[in-house]
């Protein structure tokens, strides 16, 4: 075997002396070499006799003198130790040097190196610290490319010492804690006329740097993502540089806290709900006195007019793929998540991103309305054409994938949609919307679930009874209810007719969470109507617990969706539910759909209910401007969510680093602590609310005969969680609870009864069971114990992924607390 064309080689350090094929050394033909030490400890390297080596990468090795071949032009040292006398020895040929997290001995030797041909330098990690206080004067290199990566702000200030900024064409300084004042101070000294690529990601830059960046005449690539102080308006201005053909690529996507919520008070938000006007969707243009007809007899082809796209922003485009040129919309009929009859609109150019994209184009489908089931919908995907930076070829890209516009053919009353409809995107902080128009007919076209359609059945379609038999689904078994709803394709009117008859006889499941989480799945109108019938039968106590979950499901609907309309109708009848709905929708108002539903709901509330919410907003806003250690409540105030009245008088306030405590008395005699959390803790408050409600539901429906969920005899959720905004929330802790650290349990329980200790053991087992199931990290916070010994945590610090596990866990009926966790708990409490 021979390897005459081998030029690139990667080996473990121990094979350095054995690079040969059939006894013949191949070192003379190696052009690029990687030597890696796989062990944690470094290994010394004494010789590298590769006579034609140009590119060398060393990982985890120690380099001695006279090792690196003089022919090397590119040298990368990763986690390696180097004597810079060796760098000086090869300095005449070295063009590229990369140092990452290495120990550099005799660093002053590098300062003496001429490195006249060095054009690319990359230094990351602790190595940068060596530059801070050089022993001798450092002569800047004539670099073309410089990359620094460090968590210290001082590293950025070293740029002018390391290189001549005016010669740079590529500058990358991510994660260097760069602030705007330092950036401005440095680059006002130099004319960076040759800079073509600039990476400033994950720093602390704001809009003040934009004038300097826009002054770089040759800049083509700009990366400013994850700059937390960069406002949305600043990002729009930066992306506008692409629109003006000044820069080819801009990425300024940012993990921002919501700007509006950070600056807007609760009372200002409430006022904006009344002031801001949005057009209502799907206004009926038909005289209701006209006799309706059946969709089964309506033999007209489905059509829709694509009018305008509003609210397109640079946030939606992101400019990940180069310059955009034009747009079109892909329309398709959706049944059972399958695309049918795909049509593309005409392609239109984009002139100004502030102006709506206008089509005013009619799409006529081949499918007749009589062939549509009530579960059919039409999907609209906005597509852009962008020029590839390297090839110049136009690429067709779905901008909103996987988020798109979707509109049902029939509304919540099972009437064919006619007239104007405004569709929304279910994405955070997006105001992107699509205006469409369905034809207006001279009658109301209604879909009748209880009327047998006058259609010829397809012989190839399986009968519904056959599907039930094949899947062994039994109408008398409640566990088959959800699989049936998810497993049947309600594509044809005949299947819907028969399914409607069967659902009336089906035994409903006891597990409501398994049932109502279907609202967030891709289910059609028939399934939603079936679920809403069952939801309407739920008691108020259960409905109160599942309401936060249902709010999450609204995001998958449009303003006039079935679930949205049902929640408004039910909650408007109750002051408590109405108050809960307001604050839950407000906490999700960064989704435009939630804000529109909230606006519609507020307009239906009476003045007394609005006044209650106004007082609550003023009450909550006080804490963010709190300058005193007490609050004098003079007016009638009801707590958000609970509507429990707060007793008038003086109430004590204390402030911590992350939260504010308010000790209050309620008119019913309860004494509680309201703990207000700052923005960074919001997800804990919001997710803990969902989790606690899930636990309450599980206890209500706990059947020990077929469910091994731990049974708690007492209320284990005495600590309550309430989100009140996009980035804020509070919890309530009864003052009757004793706050105890884990280390103090033995002393605290010393004189307690055996029943008290048994209750404490049971509740701590319960705590560990939950932590293990959801894989929650060890919670070192204090626990709260009531007078009977039952304990509860002040939060599990749950994230979104853990909440998803909780929802999955709701359908599991055979889980047992792990024996290891139980043993650990028993060991902790063995002194009992």
N, C-alpha and C positions, 0 to 999 in steps of 0.2 A: 504494500500500500504506500502510495506517495501522496503528498499534499502540496503540489507545486503552486497552487493559487491562494494558499492560506496567507492572509496578511493581518487579520484581527484575531486575537487570542485572549481568553480569560482563564486564569488558573488560580489554584490555591497556592499560597506562598511556599508550601513544602514541596511543590512540584517544579519550582523555579530551576532546579539543577537537572531536571529530567525531561526537558522539552526536546524530544527527538522522535523520529519516525523510522522504524527499522534500524535503530542504531545510529541514524544520521541526524545531527542537530539541524533544526529548522529555525533557529533563532535569527539567522541572518536575513530571513525573508519576512519577519514579523514587522509590521508597520504600526499597529496599535496593540497595546498590552494593558490588561487589567490584572493586578495581583491583589488577592484578597485574603485576609486572615479571618477565618470563620469563628475563631475562638474569641472570648471576651478580652483576653490579654493580648497585647501587641507582640509581634515577633520581629527581631532585628533582621535587616536585609543587608547583605554584604557585597553582593555583586549582581550586575545586570549586563551581561555581555551580549546585548542585542545591537548589532552594529548599524542597522538601518531604522531603528526605532524613532518614530516621530511623536507618537501620542502615548502617554503613560498615566495610568490611574492606579493609585495605591490606597488600599483600604485596611486600616488597622495594623500598620507596620511601622517600625522604627528604621530610619534611614541613616546609615553611617556615611563617612566621607568617601568620595570617589566611587560612588555607586551608580548614579544616574548617567546614562550615555549622553555625550555632548550633542548628539543629533536630535534630542527631544525638543520639540517646539511647543507642545501642550502638556502641562503637568497638573494633575489633580491629586490633592492630598486630603483624604477623608479619615478623620479619627486617627491620624498618623502623627508621629513625632519626627521633626526634621531639624537638622542643623543648617542654618541659612548660609553657612560657608559653602555648602553644597549647591545652593541656589545661585550663589555668586559665581561659582565655577562654570555653570552652564548658561549664565545670563546673556551672553551674546546671541544665542539662538532662540531663547525662550520668547514665545509670542503670547502664550495664554497660561495663566496661573490661577488655580482654584484651590482655596484652603477652607476646609469645613471642619470645625470643632477639633482642631489639632493642637498639640502642645508644641510650641515653637521655641526652640532653644536658641540663645544668642541672637535674639531678634534684631539687635542693632546691626548685625551683618547685612540684613536685607536693605537697611538704609544706605549702605555703602554700595550696593549693587547698582550698576548703571541701568541694566535692563532696557537698553535703548530700543529694542525691537518689541517690547511688551505692549500689546494693544488691547488685551482683555484680561481683567482682574476681577475675581469673585472671592469675597471673604464673608464667611458666615460664622455665627456662634461666638464663643468666648475669644476667638483669635483677635477680634476687633479691639479688644481691650489693650492689646499690645501696642496699638497705634496711639493710645491716648497720651502717654508721656515719653516720647522717644528720647533717647540719651543724646542723640545728635540731631542736627537740623536735617529735615527730611526734604529731599528734592522731588517735586511732583513728577509722576510719570506722564508720558504723552499717550494716554489711553484713548481708545475708541469706544470701549465698553467697560462699564464698572457696575458691579452688583454687590451691595452690602445688605446683610440681613442680621438684625440684632434687635433685642427688646429694649435697648438703651437709646435715649435721645442723643447722647453724645456721639454716637457713631455717625449720624448724619452730618454733624458739624466737621467731621474729619475729611469730607469730600474734597475741599479745596486744598488740603494738605497732601492727599493721596495723588490727585491728578489735576491736570489742566482742564477745567470745565469747558473751555471754548473748543476743545478738540473732540469732545464726546459726541458720539452718535447714538449710543445706547446707555441709559441710566436706569438701574433697577434698585429701588430702596424700599422694599416691602417690610412691614413689621419692624420699623426702626423708630417708632414713637416720634414721628416728625410732626411738628406743630407749624401752623401757618406763618407765625412770626419768624421762625427759623428759616423756613423755605424762602420767604420773601427777602430776608436779610442776605441769604447766600446768593440768590439768583439775580438780585439787582446789581451785584458786582460784576457779573459776567454776561457776555453776549453768546448765548447758546444757539448760534446760527446753524449748527450742523446736527443738532439733536433730532433724531427721527423716532425713537422709541423711549417712552417714559412710563415706568411702573412705580406708582405711589400708593399701592393698595395697603389697606389695613393700617392707616395712620390716623392723624387727627387734623386733617386739613378741612378748611371751609371755603366759602366763595371768594374770600380775599385773594386767593392764589390764581383765580381764573384769568385776570389781566396778564399776569406773567406767562402762564401756560399758553395763552392765545398769541403771545408775541413770538413764540418759537416758530420761525418761518417754514422749517422742513419737517415738523412733527407730524407723523402719520399714525402712530399707535399711542393710545393713552389708557392706562388702567388705574382707576381711582376707586375701585370697589372696596366696600367695608370701611370707608372713612366715616366714622359715626357722627361727626359734626357737620357733614355735608348735607344741606337742606335739599328738599325736593326741587325747589326752584333753582338751586345751584346745579343740580344734576341735569335739569332741563336745559340750562344754558350750555353746559358742557356738551351734552348730546347735540345741541344745535350747531356746534362746530362741525359735526359730520354733515348736517343738512346743508351747511354752507360750503361743502366740499373742501374744507380746510384740513380736516383729519379724516383718515379712512376708517379708523376703529376707535370707539370709545366704550369703555365698560365702567360705569359708575353705579352699578347696583350696590345697594347698601343695606346692612342689617340695622335699620333704624328703629328706634322706638317711635311710636306714632306721634308725629309733630303736633297734630291737631289736639290730641288728648293731653299732651304735655303742657300746652298753653291755654287750653280752653277749660273753664270752670264748668261745674255741673249746671249751674243756672244759665250760663251762656249757651250751653248745648241745648237746654230746654227751649230757650228763646229762639234758637236757630231752627228748631223743628217747626215752629209756627211761621217763621219768616221765609224760609226757603221753599220754593215751589217746584214741584216735579209734576210732569204730566202723568196722569193716571193711565194705566194700561187698559187696552181692550174695551174702550167705551162702546157700548152697544148702539148701533146706528139704525136699529130696526124697530118698527112699531110693534110693541108686544101684543097688540090686539090682533095681529095677523095670525092666522091659523098655522100651526107648526106642521111640518111634514117629517117623515122618517128618513134618516140618512140611507136606509136600505133601498129606498126608491129614488134617491137623488143621483141620477146618472150624469153628473157633470164631472169633468176632469179637475183634479186638485191643482190650484195655482196660487202663487204668492208673488207680491211685488217687493223686491229688495229696494229700500229707499236710502237710508243713510246709516253710517257708523259714526257715533259720537264718542268723544272722550279718549280717543287714541293718544297715548302719551309715550314719551321716551322710555318710561318704565316698562311698557308692554313690549317695546321693540328690543331694548337692551343692546342692540348693535353688536351681537356676538358674531355675525357672519359677514360683515362688510357693509358696503353702501346699499341701501334699499332703493328701488326705482319705482315699483308699481304694486297694485293690489288687485285681488279678485276675491270672490266668495264662492265656496263650494257648498252646494245645497244637496241634501239627500233625504229620502224618506227612511225613517228608522223604525224597525219592528224587531223586537227581541234582540236589540243591540246590533242588528245587521243593517248595513247600508244597502238601500235599493234605489235605483234611478238616480244616479249621481249627475248633477248638472253644475257647470261652472258659469259664473257671470262673466261679463266682459271685463277686460283688464283696464284699470284706470291709473293714471300717474298720480303721485302725491306732490302737491305744490307747497302746502303749508300744513304742518301738523296740528295747528290750532283750528283749522277749518275742517268740518265734517267731510268724510269721504262720501260722495254722492253717486248712486247708481241709477235709481228710478227705473229699474228693469224688471219685467215680469218673467217669472219662471213658470212654465206650464208642464206639469207632469203627465205621464201617460195613464197613471192609475186614476180610476174614477172614485169619487167620494163614497159610493155605495160599497166599494171593496175595502174601505178603511174600517178597522176595528177602533174602539175608543182608546186603545193603548198606543195607537200610531202617533208618531211625532215627526217633526222636520228638524233636521240638524243643519246649522249654518257654521261653517268654519272660515275664519278670515285668513286669507293666504297672501303672503307677500313674495315678491320676486327681488332677490338680492344678488348683487354682483360679487362673485368670489374674488377675493383680493389677489389670489395667486394665478388663477386661470382666466379671469375675466368673464367666465360663463355665468349666466343667470341661473339661480337656484330657486326652486319653488318650495316655500317653507310655510307650514301652518303656524301662525304666530301664537295662538292660544292653546296649542296642544299640550296637555289633554283637556284643557278648559275650553269650552265652546258654547255657542248659543243653541238652545234647543227649545222648541215650542210644540206643545201638544196640539193636535188637530181639534180636539174637543175640550171645552172648559169644564169647570167643576160641576156645572149643571147638566153635563153631557150634551151641551149644545155646540154645534159647529161654530168655530170661531170666525167672526166676520169683523171687518174694519181694521183699524190701526192697532198694532201691538208693539210694545217696547220691550225688548229682551235684554237681560242683564248678565254680566259675567260673574260667576260665583268665586271671585278671587279677592283677597285682602286688598284694601286701599285702591281698588280699581273702579273707575267710573265709566268703563267701556260699555257701551250699549249699542244695540242694533234696532233700527226702526224698520218694521215690515208692515205690509197691508194685505189682508185677505179679501177676496171679492165679497161684495155685499149683495146678498140675494133678496128676493122679494118675500121671503118667509124665513121663519126660524127652523133650522134643520136640527132635529134632535135624535140622539142615539138612545134606543130603548133596550136595556138589558133584559127586561122580562118579556120582550116580544121576539118570537121566532123569526129570524131573517128569511126573506123570500129569495134565497140564493141557492144555486146548484152546488152541492158539496163536491169537493175534490175527492175522487176515489183514493188518491194516494195519501190523504190525510188520515192519521190514526184517530179513531173514536176516543173521546175522553174517557169512557169506561175502560177501554183497552189500556190507556196510559196509566190509569189507576191500578189496574190489575198487574201490569208489568212492573210497576214500582212498589207493589204491595202496600199501597196507601189505603188506609181504612178511615172512613168518616167518623167512626166511633173512637178513634185514637187521636187525642189532642196533640201528640208529638209529631203527627204527620201534617198538621195544619200549615206550618211555615214551609216545610219542604215542597208542599203542593203549590203554594203561592210563588215560590222561587223556581220551581221545576217545570211549570207549565208555560208554554208560549201562547199567550192570548192574542194570536195574530188574526184569527178569523172570527167574524161575528157569530158563527155557529158554536165555536168553542166557548166563547164568552157567554152565550145564552145558556149552555149546559153547565158551565162552571158556576154561574149565578144561582142556578137551581140547587147545585150540590152544596155551595157554601152556606146556604140557609140551614142545612142539616148537620154541618160539621161541628164537632165538639171543639170549643176554643181552648187553647193552652192556658195554663195558670201563670206561666212565666211571662209577665207583661214586657220585660226588657227585651226578651228574645223577639217579641212580636213587634214592638214599636221602633226598634232599631232598623227595621226594614225600610222605614221612611228615608233613610240615607242611602239605600240601595237603588239600583236602577230598576224601579218597578213602575208599572203604568197606572193609569187612572183607576182601572178596575180593582187592582190590589189596594190602592190607597183608599178607595171608597169602602172596601171591605174592612180595612184597619180602622177607619174613622167611625164605622158603626160600632166596633168593639170599644174604641176609645171613648165614645159617647156614653158607654155603659159603666165606665170606671168611676169609682167613688172619688170624692174631692180629695181625700187624703192621699190616694195613690196618684191622682192627677197632679197634685202639688209636687210630688217627688219626681215625676217623669217630665215635668215641664222644661227643666234645663236641657234635657236630652233632645226634646222636640225642637227647641230653639236651634240646636246645632243642625237639625235636619232641614230647617227652613232654607239654609244656604243652597240646597239642591233644587230649590223651586224658583218660580218667578213671583212677582208681587201678588198676583191673583191666584196663586197655587192653592190646592185643596187644603193642605195643612195650615197654611197661613190664614186663610179665611176661617177655618174652624177654630183656631186658637183665638183669633180676634172675637169671634162670636161668643165663645164660651167665657173668655176672661173679662169681657165687658160687663158681664152680669155679676161679677164678684169684685169687691174692693181689694181683697187680698190677692186674688189671682191677677187682677188688673195691675196692681202695684208690682208684683213679681214679673209680669210680662214686660212692663216698661223697663225695669232695671236690667233684665236679662237681654233684651233687644239692644239697650244702650251699650252694654258691655261687648256686644258683637257688631256695633254700628260701623266698624271699619269695613264691613261687607255692605255694599250698597243695597242689596236686597233687604237686609235686616233694618237698615235705616228707613227704607221706603215703607216697609210693613209697620215700623214704629210710628212714622208720620201718619199713616192711615189710622192706626189705633188711637193716637192722641186726639185726632180730630173727632173721634166718636165718643170721647170721655166727657163727662159733665164738668162744670166749673168747679164743683166741690172736690172732685178727685184730682183735678189739675192743680188746685191750690195746695192739696196735701203733698203732691210731688214737688211743687215749688218750694215749700217749706223744708222738705227733705233735702233738696239740692242746696239750699242756703245753709242748712245744718251741717252737711258734709263738707261744703266748701270752706267752712270756718277752720277746719283742722289743717288745711294746707297753708293757711296764713296765720296759724296759731302763734301768738306771742305772749299769752298768759298761761297760768297753770290751773285755770278753772274756766268753766263755761256756765253762764247764767241763762237757763232756758226759761223764757217768759211766755212764749206762745205754745200753742198745741202742736206737738211734733210726734209723728208716728215713725217708728223704725222702718227703714226700707225692707221690703220682702215680708216681714212678719206683721206689719201694721199694729204692733203693740205700742201703746201710748207711753211716752217718756214723761216721768213726773217733773213738774216745773220746779225750778230752784237751782241751787249751785251744785255743779258736778265737777269732780277732780280730773285733771289732765296731767299725764306724764309722757315725756318723749324719750324714745330710745334711738339708736342709730338707724334702725330699719323700720321702726313702726312707732305709732302714737297710741297710748292707752287712754281711754275715757271710762271712768267709773260712773255708771248711771243707775238710777232707780226707775223702775217701771211702775205705772199706776196700779198694776195688779200685785205689787209687793215684791217682784223679783229684783234682785240686785245682780248686775252683770258687768263684765268688762268688755267694752268694744275696742278691738285692736285694729287700727288702720295701717295697712301695709303700703309701702312705697312701690313705685312702678316695677322695679326689677323682680318683685315677688308676686306679680299679678297672676302668673300661670298657676302658682301654688294655690292661691285662693280660688281661682276659677275651677281648676281640676279637682281640688279637694271637695268643692261643693258637689260636683258630679259624682265623685266617688262616695261621699257620705250618703247621698240620695240613693245611690245604687245599693249601698249596704242596708238602708232602711227598707227598700223594696224587697231585697232578698229575705229580710226577716219577716215581712208581712206575708210572703208567699212561701215561707219555709215549711216544707212537709218532711218531717223526720223519717217517714216511711220510704221515701225514694230520693232524698237529698241529704248528702252528708255535710252540708254547710254547717259550721259550728253554730250552735244555738245559744244566743245571749238572752238571759232572762230579763236584764235591765236595759235601759236605753244607753247604748254604747256611743252614741253620737250626740252627746250633750254639747260639745263644741261645734258651733255652726259656722258655715262659710258663706259669704255673700259677695260676688263681684258687683261693682257699681259703675265700672267704666272700662274702657279699652285697656287701660294699664293701671287699674286700682281696685281695691276691694277691702273688706274688713271681715273679722271673725268675732263671734261672741262667746265668752267664757263665763259660766256662772261663778259668782264669787264664793259660792258654797263649796266649790271644789278645792282640794288641797294640791298645790303644785309641789311635786316631790322629784328629786333627782334619783336616778337608778341606784346610786351608791348609798342613798339614805333610806331605802326601803326597809332594810332590816331594823333600823332604829325606829322608824315610823310605825311598824307593825308589831313592835315588841309587846305592847299591852292590849293589842286588838284581839277580838274573839276569833275562834277557829273558822266560823262562818265568813267573817270578814276576810280572812286569809285565803279561804277557798275561792271566794268571789274574785279576789285580786289575781290569784293564780289562773283562774278560768279566763279572765279578761286579757291577761298578758299572753296566754296561749293563743287567744284569738288575734291579738296584735301581731304575734310572730307568724301565725298562719297567713294573714294578709300580706305581710312583708315578703314571705317566701313565695307565695303564689304570683305576686306582681314583680318579684325580683327587685324590691325596694332596698336601697342601700341602708346599712345600719343607721338607725335614727338615734342620735345621742341626746336629743332634746328631752326636757323633763316631761314627766307624765302627770296627769291630773287624776286624782282619786276622790270619789264621792264618799259620803258617810257610810255607805254599805260595802265599800271596798272595790267597786267597779272602776276601772281605769280607762282613760282615753288619751289619745295623742293630740297635740296641737299641730296636726298636719303630718302627712307622709312625704311631703315635698314631691308630689307626683308630677310627672311630665305627661305630654300627650300620648306617648307610647304606652305608658302604664295605664292610662285611661282606656286605651284600646284593648289592653289585656283584660281590664275589668269587664268590658262589654262582652268579650269572648268568654270570659269566665262565667258570665251570667247564664250561659247555655250549658255549662258543665254541671253534671249532677253527681259525679262519683269521685270528687276530690277529697282527700284526707290530709290533715296536717302532717307534714313529714315527721317521722319519728325522731330524726336528729334534732329538729327544732324543738320538739316537745321535751326531749331529754335536756337540752340546754336550759330551757325555762325551769324545769324541775330542779336542776342543779343550782340555779340562781336563788330559788325560793326554798331550798331544802331546810333552811333554818325554821320553817314553819312547823 
